[in-house]
Structure formats: C-alpha cells, structure tokens
Amino acid sequence: MWDEVKKLGLSLFDPDFMILNKFLDDAKDHLKPKGKIHLVYSDLPEKLGMVPKPFIPTITAKKGYHSRILKTEKSDGEVFTVYELRLE
C-alpha cells in the first residue's frame, strides 16, 4: 500500500521533474519515424512559480522535440493543455 501512495505522490509532485525528463529521454528509443507523444500538462506548477513559463515547450525543445498544442481546457482554476510532441 505504501508503494502505491508514493507513486501517487510522485504523479502529483515530481521533484526536479525527474520522471518527466526520464520519460522524454527514454521515449526517443521507442518512437517510430514520425511518431508522436501526447502529453497532458497542468499549468499549476507555473502558477505556483515552480517552473518558468512556457515550461513544456522549453523542456521538450531542449530534449529535441517539437511541440504543438492540440487542446486547452480550464477546470477549477487550472489550465490543462494537451501537447503533441515529435522529434525534430
């Protein structure tokens, strides 16, 4: 049970974005040519000053991805954005 609680905690708070960075690094080995990733991101870390704006386009570009916004939706004070990522 404790492991499940820890996993839930990491899904809500990823210190230094270690999980996101690992995912973006590892995904390169699994994407087919012209493959894409859909990533849903909340703007809450930006609102709390934890990361600079625009966070996802900046971090994904540093990892060699091109990002574009597919959809944005507001819910309870947060903005959720669906990004499409492709390798450049």
Backbone torsions as a table, in degrees:
resi	resn	phi	psi	omega
1	MET	NA	-42.4	-178.3
2	TRP	-61.1	-39.0	178.5
3	ASP	-60.9	-38.3	179.3
4	GLU	-66.7	-38.9	178.1
5	VAL	-65.0	-41.7	178.5
6	LYS	-63.3	-41.7	178.8
7	LYS	-63.0	-41.5	178.1
8	LEU	-63.1	-43.0	178.5
9	GLY	-59.7	-43.2	179.0
10	LEU	-67.3	-29.0	178.0
11	SER	-70.2	-24.8	179.3
12	LEU	-93.3	-31.4	-179.1
13	PHE	-139.1	112.2	-177.7
14	ASP	-109.6	92.6	-176.5
15	PRO	-53.8	129.2	179.8
16	ASP	57.4	15.0	178.0
17	PHE	55.0	39.6	-180.0
18	MET	-62.6	-42.8	-177.7
19	ILE	-68.1	-43.6	178.3
20	LEU	-62.3	-44.4	179.1
21	ASN	-62.1	-43.3	179.1
22	LYS	-64.1	-42.6	178.6
23	PHE	-59.2	-48.3	-178.5
24	LEU	-63.9	-38.0	177.4
25	ASP	-66.9	-47.7	-175.7
26	ASP	-72.0	-30.5	-177.4
27	ALA	-61.2	-29.2	-179.4
28	LYS	-58.3	-32.4	-179.0
29	ASP	-76.8	-11.5	-174.7
30	HIS	-114.7	-13.6	-179.8
31	LEU	-75.7	136.3	173.2
32	LYS	-79.1	163.9	174.5
33	PRO	-53.9	134.3	-176.8
34	LYS	65.4	14.6	177.5
35	GLY	-69.6	161.8	-178.3
36	LYS	-141.1	158.4	177.0
37	ILE	-120.5	138.6	170.9
38	HIS	-106.4	123.9	-176.2
39	LEU	-124.1	125.3	176.9
40	VAL	-99.1	131.0	-175.3
41	TYR	-136.9	137.3	175.1
42	SER	-94.8	144.9	178.6
43	ASP	-82.8	5.7	-177.7
44	LEU	-57.4	-44.8	177.2
45	PRO	-59.0	-34.9	177.2
46	GLU	-68.0	-43.0	179.7
47	LYS	-64.4	-32.6	-179.7
48	LEU	-84.6	-1.1	179.1
49	GLY	76.4	17.9	-179.1
50	MET	-78.9	-27.4	-178.4
51	VAL	-140.2	154.7	177.4
52	PRO	-76.7	155.8	174.2
53	LYS	-91.1	145.3	-15.4
54	PRO	-84.2	119.6	-170.5
55	PHE	-69.7	-55.8	-174.4
56	ILE	-62.6	-48.5	177.7
57	PRO	-59.3	-33.9	-179.3
58	THR	-70.4	-51.1	-176.7
59	ILE	-67.8	-37.1	-178.7
60	THR	-71.5	-35.9	176.8
61	ALA	-63.6	-39.5	177.8
62	LYS	-63.6	-26.8	179.7
63	LYS	-91.0	1.1	176.7
64	GLY	93.0	17.1	179.7
65	TYR	-104.4	150.2	168.1
66	HIS	-99.7	133.6	179.8
67	SER	-119.3	148.5	171.7
68	ARG	-144.4	150.5	-178.1
69	ILE	-85.6	127.0	176.1
70	LEU	-94.4	-37.2	-177.1
71	LYS	-160.3	147.4	175.6
72	THR	-131.8	136.7	-179.9
73	GLU	-143.1	136.8	178.0
74	LYS	-94.6	141.0	178.2
75	SER	-155.5	118.7	175.9
76	ASP	50.3	45.8	175.6
77	GLY	84.5	-4.1	176.9
78	GLU	-109.0	153.5	172.8
79	VAL	-113.7	121.8	177.4
80	PHE	-101.2	131.3	-178.5
81	THR	-123.4	133.5	173.8
82	VAL	-99.3	118.5	178.5
83	TYR	-103.7	144.9	167.9
84	GLU	-105.2	127.2	180.0
85	LEU	-114.3	135.7	174.7
86	ARG	-135.9	148.7	175.9
87	LEU	-70.5	140.3	-179.8
88	GLU	-80.8	NA	NA
